[in-house]
Amino acid sequence: MQSALEKVCKIVLEKITPNLEEYEKTESLAQMLEKRVKEAAEYFGVKATVRLEGSVAKDTWLSGEPDIDIFMRLPPSIPRANLGEVALKIARKATEGARQVERFAEHPYLEAFVDNVRVNIVPCYEVQRGEWLSATDRTPYHTDYVKKCLKPHMHGEVRLLKRFMKGIGVYGAEIKVGGFSGYLCELLVLHYGSFAEVLKAFAQWTKRIVIDIEKHFKGREDELPLLFNEPLVIVDPVDMGRNVAAAVHPQKLYTFVAAARAFLEKPSLKFFYPPETKPLNVEELKATLQKRGSTLLFIVFGKVNAVPDVLWGQLYKSQRSLAKLLETNDFAILRHTAWSDEENLNTFIFELESHSLPRVKKHLGPPLEKIADCERFLAKYVANSETISGPYIDDGRWVVEIKRKCTDAVTLLTESLKDSGGRSAGVAREIAKILNEGFRIFVNEEITEVYVQNGEFAKFLTDFLQGKPKWLENA
């Protein structure tokens, strides 16, 4: 008799396993693209070894999502500074007529959409194992390793793991997601044997997980903490100095752990296929915001001229810097995040306990046993125009009540961002350029103006306000 977990996995496997027609179409398209890239390289007089890589090459792709990765292995004689430029020229030529998006992962590469299939054309150097000149040089070796080690029955297990991670929002190594890569999923199944065993292992997570499939560090395990300090360490089978899980954001790891526990307790399709978000209508949005009693600040600004991976890196950096600015000025942050349509609309969202603070703040001075520090503290505050009360003794130390420099979060952010787009507050360069040209700050229901004009933002904000992951609903 099948268990609930087996029943759910069987249903999902039927959905995600490509059929013969898909295989034939994908293989045909991949071969055509390999040929076009070879021809484009020859056209520009560039010697290149062209290979199919990624999930299609390893047969771990999901039905309906046949992302095709074509790699150009280029001679090491091409300087690093020119690698992206050379590759983009060839890739654009090879996919002429298709929608093209320039992306960035250490160096530029091209994403194109051919016959409604996403294709990544990526450069790397043709080097011997271990003699890496760029991060992508390892990829052909990763493909060869997985194809050699992954047993036929494990392909479906990898697909299940990928679909599960997509469903709970932790799949994808790109900066926007900061989650698990496809290669990482393949290594986890290779190590634990199946999708269910991966989940069981992570559901038991209480401390750092270290996996060394090829036993590169056998007898030298005590060296691992010196080399890697991440909470999840998967030593790369083809490069013992690299942690395959280094880019996994801790929040994504912990989300996976919590979802694994919930799924094993009560298996359900919603982990693989979360329901579509139905945005709140305007009245529901206003009522939800008023009911919270907190302050939501939205910094809204326009198009940033950067490829998506650079854009997200700069958005996250700027978001952290502005959060630090608010906290340094005593504003208590409940949550903060960033959203972008990667085209014309970008938003930082900060939820504060309150956007305004009292004029006076308590400032702790030194304890009385520190005589010299006490003298300096008194000299500074006894006749200071910023002092409102004190100095006085409280619980064995000097204390003074002083005026706050800023009591309103909107004013603080506005003044900081008007100063060179917030560069002095730590805003990233490309974001600061746009903020310097203009931005708007909305408070609570004022965001309705943007909300009604952008459906995807409305879904994002609805999910943000809901807070609870979909797989936890009705658990």
C-alpha positions in Angstrom: 0.0 0.0 0.0 1.4 3.4 -1.0 2.1 6.0 1.7 0.7 9.5 1.4 4.2 10.7 0.5 4.6 8.1 -2.3 1.2 9.0 -3.7 2.0 12.7 -3.8 5.4 12.0 -5.4 3.9 9.7 -8.0 1.4 12.5 -9.1 4.2 15.1 -9.2 6.6 12.8 -11.2 3.9 12.3 -13.8 3.7 16.0 -14.2 7.4 16.9 -14.3 8.9 14.0 -16.3 9.3 15.1 -20.0 7.5 12.9 -22.5 9.0 11.5 -25.7 7.8 14.4 -27.8 9.4 16.9 -25.4 12.7 15.0 -25.4 12.8 14.9 -29.2 11.9 18.6 -29.5 14.4 19.7 -26.8 17.2 17.6 -28.2 16.6 18.8 -31.7 16.6 22.5 -30.5 19.7 21.9 -28.5 21.6 20.4 -31.5 20.5 23.3 -33.7 21.7 25.8 -31.2 25.0 24.1 -30.7 25.5 24.2 -34.5 24.5 27.9 -34.7 26.9 28.8 -31.9 29.8 26.9 -33.6 29.0 28.7 -36.9 28.8 32.1 -35.2 32.2 31.5 -33.5 33.7 30.5 -36.8 32.1 33.6 -38.4 34.0 35.8 -35.9 37.2 33.7 -36.2 37.1 32.5 -32.6 38.1 29.0 -31.8 35.5 27.5 -29.6 34.4 24.0 -28.3 30.7 24.2 -28.0 28.9 21.8 -25.6 25.4 21.3 -24.2 25.5 21.6 -20.4 23.0 22.0 -17.6 19.9 20.0 -16.7 19.1 19.0 -20.3 22.6 17.5 -20.8 22.2 15.6 -17.4 18.5 14.7 -18.0 17.3 16.3 -14.8 15.1 19.0 -16.4 11.5 19.5 -15.7 8.7 19.0 -18.2 7.7 22.3 -19.6 10.9 24.0 -18.4 13.7 22.8 -20.7 16.2 25.5 -20.1 19.0 24.8 -22.5 22.6 25.8 -21.5 25.1 26.0 -24.4 28.7 26.6 -23.3 31.4 28.0 -25.4 34.8 26.7 -24.2 37.2 29.4 -25.4 41.0 29.5 -25.5 42.8 30.9 -22.3 44.6 33.3 -24.6 41.5 35.5 -24.6 41.9 38.0 -21.7 39.4 37.8 -18.9 38.4 41.4 -19.6 37.3 40.5 -23.1 35.7 37.1 -22.4 32.2 38.4 -21.9 32.4 40.8 -24.9 33.6 38.0 -27.2 31.0 35.6 -26.0 28.1 38.1 -26.2 29.0 38.9 -29.8 28.9 35.2 -30.7 25.7 34.5 -28.7 23.8 37.4 -30.2 24.8 36.3 -33.7 23.7 32.7 -33.0 20.3 33.7 -31.7 19.5 36.6 -34.1 15.8 37.3 -34.2 15.1 35.9 -30.7 14.4 38.0 -27.6 17.8 38.4 -25.9 18.6 39.5 -22.3 22.1 40.1 -21.2 22.9 38.5 -17.8 25.8 38.5 -15.5 27.4 35.8 -13.4 31.1 36.8 -12.8 31.1 37.7 -16.5 28.4 38.5 -19.0 26.4 35.8 -20.8 23.3 35.9 -23.0 19.8 34.6 -22.2 17.7 34.2 -25.3 14.2 32.8 -26.0 14.1 30.5 -29.0 10.9 28.7 -29.9 9.6 29.7 -26.4 12.5 27.9 -24.8 14.9 29.8 -22.5 18.5 29.4 -23.7 21.6 30.4 -21.9 24.8 30.8 -24.0 27.7 31.0 -21.6 31.4 31.4 -22.1 34.1 29.6 -20.2 37.8 28.7 -20.7 38.9 25.4 -22.0 41.2 24.4 -19.2 42.4 21.3 -17.4 40.6 20.4 -14.2 41.8 22.5 -11.3 43.3 25.1 -13.6 40.2 27.4 -13.4 40.4 30.8 -14.9 36.7 31.6 -14.4 33.9 30.1 -12.2 32.1 28.7 -15.2 35.2 26.6 -16.2 34.0 24.0 -13.8 30.6 23.5 -15.4 31.7 20.9 -18.1 33.4 18.9 -15.4 30.2 19.1 -13.2 28.2 17.8 -16.2 30.6 14.9 -16.8 30.6 14.0 -13.1 26.8 14.0 -12.7 26.3 12.0 -15.9 28.8 9.4 -14.7 27.5 9.1 -11.1 23.8 9.7 -11.2 22.0 6.4 -11.6 18.9 6.3 -14.0 16.4 6.0 -11.2 17.8 9.1 -9.5 16.9 11.4 -12.4 13.2 11.5 -11.2 14.4 12.0 -7.6 16.3 15.1 -8.7 13.2 16.4 -10.6 11.1 15.9 -7.4 13.6 17.8 -5.4 13.8 20.7 -7.9 10.0 21.0 -8.1 9.7 20.9 -4.3 12.3 23.7 -4.0 10.6 25.7 -6.7 7.3 25.3 -4.9 8.6 26.6 -1.6 10.7 29.4 -3.2 14.2 28.2 -2.5 15.4 27.0 -6.0 17.8 29.0 -8.0 21.4 30.2 -7.5 20.8 33.6 -9.1 21.3 36.6 -6.8 17.6 37.4 -6.8 16.8 34.1 -5.2 20.0 33.1 -3.3 18.8 29.5 -3.2 19.8 25.9 -4.3 21.3 25.4 -7.7 20.4 22.5 -10.0 23.9 21.0 -9.5 23.4 21.2 -5.7 20.1 19.3 -6.0 21.8 16.6 -8.1 24.6 16.2 -5.5 22.1 16.0 -2.6 20.2 13.2 -4.3 23.5 11.5 -5.2 24.6 11.6 -1.6 21.3 10.7 0.1 19.9 8.4 -2.6 16.4 9.9 -3.1 14.2 13.0 -2.7 12.6 11.6 0.4 15.9 10.8 2.0 17.2 14.4 1.3 14.1 15.8 3.1 14.5 13.4 6.0 18.1 14.5 6.4 17.3 18.2 6.4 14.3 17.8 8.6 16.6 16.5 11.3 18.8 19.6 10.9 20.1 21.0 14.2 23.6 22.0 13.3 25.9 22.5 10.4 25.6 20.0 7.5 28.9 19.0 5.8 28.9 16.6 2.9 32.1 15.4 1.1 30.9 12.9 -1.5 34.4 12.2 -2.9 36.0 12.2 0.6 38.5 14.8 -0.4 39.0 15.5 3.3 39.1 12.0 4.6 41.2 12.0 7.7 41.5 15.7 7.5 37.9 16.6 8.5 39.1 19.1 11.0 40.3 21.3 8.2 36.8 21.9 6.9 35.8 24.5 9.4 38.9 26.5 8.5 38.0 26.4 4.8 34.3 26.9 5.0 32.1 28.8 7.5 28.7 28.4 5.9 25.9 26.5 7.7 25.6 24.1 4.7 28.8 22.8 3.1 28.8 20.5 0.1 32.4 20.0 -1.0 32.5 20.2 -4.8 33.5 16.7 -6.2 35.5 18.4 -9.0 37.0 21.1 -6.9 37.8 20.4 -3.2 38.4 24.1 -2.5 34.8 25.1 -3.3 31.6 24.8 -1.3 28.8 24.2 -3.8 26.3 25.6 -1.3 28.2 28.8 -0.5 25.7 31.0 -2.3 22.7 29.5 -0.4 21.3 32.3 1.7 20.7 31.1 5.3 17.0 32.1 5.1 16.6 29.8 2.1 18.3 26.9 3.9 16.1 27.3 7.0 13.0 27.6 4.9 13.9 24.3 3.2 14.4 22.7 6.6 11.0 23.9 7.9 9.2 22.9 4.7 10.8 19.4 4.7 9.5 18.9 8.3 6.0 20.0 7.3 5.9 17.9 4.2 7.1 14.7 5.9 4.4 15.3 8.6 1.7 16.0 6.1 2.6 15.4 2.4 0.7 17.6 0.0 0.8 18.8 -3.6 0.8 22.5 -2.4 4.5 22.1 -1.6 5.2 21.5 -5.2 2.4 23.7 -6.7 1.5 26.6 -4.4 -1.8 28.3 -5.2 -1.6 31.5 -7.3 -1.8 34.6 -5.1 -5.0 36.5 -5.4 -4.2 40.2 -4.7 -6.2 42.0 -2.1 -8.6 44.5 -3.6 -8.1 48.1 -2.8 -10.5 48.2 0.1 -9.0 45.0 1.6 -5.5 46.4 1.2 -6.4 49.6 3.1 -8.2 47.6 5.8 -5.2 45.3 6.2 -2.7 48.1 6.4 -4.9 50.0 9.0 -5.4 46.9 11.0 -1.6 46.3 11.4 -1.1 49.5 13.3 2.5 49.6 12.0 4.0 51.9 9.4 4.9 50.6 5.9 7.3 52.9 4.0 7.7 52.3 0.3 10.6 53.9 -1.6 9.6 53.8 -5.3 11.9 54.6 -8.1 12.4 54.0 -11.8 14.5 52.0 -14.3 18.0 51.0 -13.3 20.3 50.4 -16.2 21.8 47.1 -15.1 21.5 43.5 -16.0 19.1 41.6 -13.6 21.9 39.9 -11.6 23.7 43.2 -11.0 20.4 44.9 -10.3 19.4 42.5 -7.6 22.8 42.5 -6.0 22.6 46.3 -5.8 19.0 46.3 -4.6 19.8 43.9 -1.7 23.0 45.9 -0.7 21.0 49.2 -0.7 18.1 47.6 1.2 20.5 46.5 3.9 22.2 49.9 4.1 18.9 51.8 4.4 17.7 49.3 7.1 20.9 50.0 9.0 20.4 53.7 8.7 16.9 53.4 10.1 18.0 51.2 13.0 21.0 53.5 13.8 18.4 56.3 14.2 16.4 54.1 16.6 13.5 53.1 14.3 12.4 49.6 15.1 12.1 47.5 11.9 9.7 44.6 11.8 10.6 43.5 8.3 12.1 44.8 5.1 12.4 43.7 1.5 13.0 44.8 -2.1 10.9 44.2 -5.2 11.6 44.9 -8.9 9.9 44.2 -12.2 13.5 44.3 -13.6 12.3 47.0 -16.0 10.7 50.2 -14.9 9.6 49.9 -11.3 11.7 49.2 -8.2 10.6 49.4 -4.6 12.1 49.1 -1.1 9.6 48.2 1.6 10.3 48.9 5.3 7.7 48.0 7.9 8.4 49.9 11.1 6.8 49.7 14.5 6.3 53.5 14.1 7.5 56.1 11.6 7.8 58.8 14.3 9.8 58.9 17.6 9.6 61.3 20.6 12.0 64.2 20.4 13.8 63.0 23.6 16.0 59.9 23.9 17.8 58.4 26.8 21.6 58.2 26.3 23.5 55.9 28.7 26.9 57.2 30.0 29.7 55.3 31.7 29.4 53.5 35.1 30.7 55.4 38.1 33.8 53.1 38.5 35.2 54.5 35.2 36.3 57.8 36.6 38.1 59.3 33.6 35.1 58.3 31.3 32.7 60.0 33.7 34.7 63.2 33.6 34.6 63.3 29.8 30.9 62.5 29.8 30.0 65.3 32.2 32.2 67.8 30.3 30.4 66.9 27.1 26.8 67.0 28.4 26.5 69.3 31.4 26.1 72.5 29.4 25.3 70.9 26.0 22.5 72.7 24.1 21.2 69.2 23.0 20.7 68.1 26.6 17.1 68.1 27.7 17.5 66.5 31.2 20.5 65.5 33.2 23.1 64.3 33.5 21.8 62.2 36.4 22.7 58.9 38.1 20.6 55.9 37.2 21.5 52.4 38.4 25.2 53.2 39.1 25.9 55.1 35.9 25.6 58.6 34.4 22.6 59.1 32.1 21.5 62.0 30.0 18.3 62.7 28.0 19.1 64.4 24.7 17.4 65.6 21.6 17.1 63.2 18.7 18.6 64.4 15.4 15.7 62.9 13.5 12.2 61.9 14.7 10.5 61.0 11.5 11.6 58.1 9.3 10.3 59.6 6.1 12.3 62.8 6.7 15.4 60.7 7.5 15.1 58.7 4.3 14.2 61.7 2.1 17.2 63.7 3.3 19.6 60.8 3.1 18.5 59.9 -0.5 18.6 63.5 -1.7 22.3 63.5 -0.7 23.8 61.9 -3.9 21.1 59.2 -4.0 22.1 57.9 -0.6 25.7 57.0 -1.4 26.8 58.3 2.0 24.2 56.0 3.6 25.6 53.0 1.7 23.2 52.9 -1.3 24.8 51.0 -4.2 26.2 53.1 -7.1 23.7 52.2 -9.9 20.7 52.5 -7.5 22.0 55.9 -6.2 22.2 57.2 -9.7 18.5 56.7 -10.2 17.5 57.8 -6.7 19.5 61.0 -7.4 17.2 61.7 -10.4 14.1 61.2 -8.4 12.1 58.9 -6.1 8.8 58.9 -4.1 8.2 57.7 -0.6 4.7 56.4 0.2 3.3 55.7 3.7 0.8 52.9 4.3 -2.3 53.2 2.0 -0.6 55.9 -0.1 0.9 53.0 -2.0 -2.5 52.2 -3.5 -1.6 54.5 -6.4 1.2 52.1 -7.4 -0.6 49.0 -6.3 -3.5 49.3 -8.7 -1.2 50.0 -11.7 1.0 46.9 -11.3 -0.5 43.4 -10.8 2.8 41.7 -10.0 3.6 44.2 -7.4 0.1 43.8 -6.0 0.7 40.0 -5.7 4.1 40.6 -4.0 2.7 43.0 -1.5 -0.3 40.7 -0.7 2.1 37.9 0.0 4.4 40.2 2.0 1.4 41.3 4.2 0.3 37.7 4.5 3.8 36.7 5.7 3.0 33.0 6.1 4.3 30.6 3.4 1.6 29.0 1.3 2.7 25.5 2.3 1.9 26.4 5.9 -1.7 27.5 5.1 -4.3 25.0 6.4 -1.4 22.9 7.8 
